[in-house]
Amino acid sequence: MLKIGEQASITFDLSEISTDFTSDDITVSGGTLYYFTKILSTSNTRYTATFIPTQNSTTNGEITVGYSTFSNSLGNLNTASDTHTIYVNTK
């Protein structure tokens, strides 16, 4: 659970290299994502961001990457969706 002044580091691991995965492909509620960054490595499939919850809130954070929001190097859209919940109490 995130409390006052805390934040969470989020990692996005894709199964294939994407040509167009951006922070616009991510839906966030209960806070804001900052510092979205591609981690350059041999696989080029890892991204990170920092989630900062809304102040004075007990609304949980939800981070979602939906179906068909980005593509791989062959132009195929992603076929998986995932939501991660972060429990929050910043009151």
Phi, psi and chi 1 to 4 in degrees:
 res  aa     phi    psi   chi1   chi2   chi3   chi4
   1 MET       -  131.2  175.7  175.8  -65.8      -
   2 LEU   -85.7  132.9  -67.1 -179.8      -      -
   3 LYS  -113.1 -177.6  -62.6  178.8 -178.6  174.4
   4 ILE   -51.2  128.6  -65.2  171.8      -      -
   5 GLY    83.2   -3.6      -      -      -      -
   6 GLU   -94.3  158.6  -65.8 -179.2  -27.7      -
   7 GLN  -143.4  167.3   57.0 -168.9   22.2      -
   8 ALA  -125.7  138.2      -      -      -      -
   9 SER   -89.4  127.2  178.2      -      -      -
  10 ILE  -113.4  135.7  -52.3  -62.7      -      -
  11 THR  -116.9  133.4  -59.0      -      -      -
  12 PHE  -112.4  115.5  -58.3   89.6      -      -
  13 ASP  -108.8  115.8  -75.3  -46.2      -      -
  14 LEU   -92.4  151.3  -51.3 -177.3      -      -
  15 SER   -80.4  -18.1   61.4      -      -      -
  16 GLU  -141.5  160.7  -63.3 -178.6   38.5      -
  17 ILE   -64.0  133.4  -66.1  172.6      -      -
  18 SER  -107.6  144.5  172.8      -      -      -
  19 THR   -93.5  -11.6   57.1      -      -      -
  20 ASP  -147.2   23.0   59.2   -0.5      -      -
  21 PHE   -75.5  121.2 -177.7   61.7      -      -
  22 THR  -135.7  175.4   68.5      -      -      -
  23 SER   -64.0  -20.1   60.2      -      -      -
  24 ASP   -68.2  -16.1  -67.8  -23.8      -      -
  25 ASP   -85.4    0.0  -60.7  -40.6      -      -
  26 ILE  -114.4  129.7  -56.3  164.5      -      -
  27 THR  -102.5  132.8  -57.1      -      -      -
  28 VAL  -128.4  136.9 -180.0      -      -      -
  29 SER  -133.1  155.3   63.2      -      -      -
  30 GLY    79.4    9.1      -      -      -      -
  31 GLY   168.6 -161.8      -      -      -      -
  32 THR  -136.2  144.4  -54.4      -      -      -
  33 LEU   -94.6  133.1  -88.5 -171.9      -      -
  34 TYR  -125.9  161.3  -66.4   95.5      -      -
  35 TYR    58.8   42.0  -46.1  115.6      -      -
  36 PHE   -65.0  123.4 -179.5   80.9      -      -
  37 THR  -141.8  137.7  -54.2      -      -      -
  38 LYS   -83.6  130.2 -179.2  177.1 -176.1  176.9
  39 ILE   -89.7  113.5  -57.2  -60.2      -      -
  40 LEU   -76.4  121.6  -62.6  178.0      -      -
  41 SER  -152.4 -174.3   66.0      -      -      -
  42 THR   -66.1  -27.4   55.2      -      -      -
  43 SER   -92.9  -27.2   64.1      -      -      -
  44 ASN    52.6   39.4  -72.8  -41.2      -      -
  45 THR  -123.1    8.8   58.6      -      -      -
  46 ARG  -115.2  134.9 -179.8  169.7  -80.1 -172.7
  47 TYR  -131.0  152.7  -60.9   75.8      -      -
  48 THR  -132.4  160.5   63.2      -      -      -
  49 ALA  -157.1  165.5      -      -      -      -
  50 THR  -115.1  127.6  -59.8      -      -      -
  51 PHE   -98.1  126.1  173.7   80.2      -      -
  52 ILE  -117.7  119.8  -60.4  176.6      -      -
  53 PRO   -71.6  159.1   25.1  -31.6      -      -
  54 THR   -64.6  135.5  -57.2      -      -      -
  55 GLN   -68.6  149.4  -68.7 -176.4   10.3      -
  56 ASN    54.6   47.2  -61.4  -44.7      -      -
  57 SER  -136.3  150.7  175.7      -      -      -
  58 THR  -117.5   12.3   55.9      -      -      -
  59 THR   -77.2  124.0  -59.8      -      -      -
  60 ASN   -65.8  148.4  -67.7  -30.0      -      -
  61 GLY   -82.5  139.8      -      -      -      -
  62 GLU  -130.4  129.5  -72.2 -162.6   -9.9      -
  63 ILE  -121.0  119.8  -59.4  164.9      -      -
  64 THR  -128.0  134.7  -58.0      -      -      -
  65 VAL  -112.7  117.0  177.1      -      -      -
  66 GLY   -87.3  174.1      -      -      -      -
  67 TYR   -65.5  146.2  -67.1  102.5      -      -
  68 SER    55.6   38.8  -60.1      -      -      -
  69 THR  -101.8  -16.6   57.3      -      -      -
  70 PHE  -150.4  169.8   61.7   92.6      -      -
  71 SER  -129.9  164.0   59.4      -      -      -
  72 ASN   -91.6 -175.1   65.5   12.1      -      -
  73 SER   -66.5  -16.2   59.0      -      -      -
  74 LEU   -93.3   -1.5  -62.1  175.6      -      -
  75 GLY    89.9    5.1      -      -      -      -
  76 ASN   -78.4  131.2  -60.0  -43.9      -      -
  77 LEU   -73.7  151.0  -67.3  173.1      -      -
  78 ASN   -63.3  142.6   64.3  -56.1      -      -
  79 THR  -110.9    4.4   57.8      -      -      -
  80 ALA  -117.5  155.0      -      -      -      -
  81 SER  -132.4  148.3  175.6      -      -      -
  82 ASP  -149.9  142.0 -165.5   18.1      -      -
  83 THR  -124.9  133.5  -63.0      -      -      -
  84 HIS  -116.3  129.7 -178.7   73.1      -      -
  85 THR  -103.4  134.7  -59.8      -      -      -
  86 ILE  -119.2  122.5  -60.7  173.1      -      -
  87 TYR   -77.4  135.6  -61.2   98.5      -      -
  88 VAL  -132.5  138.8  171.0      -      -      -
  89 ASN  -149.0   92.4 -174.4   -8.8      -      -
  90 THR  -105.7   22.8   58.1      -      -      -
  91 LYS   -89.6      -  -76.0 -166.7  167.2 -169.7
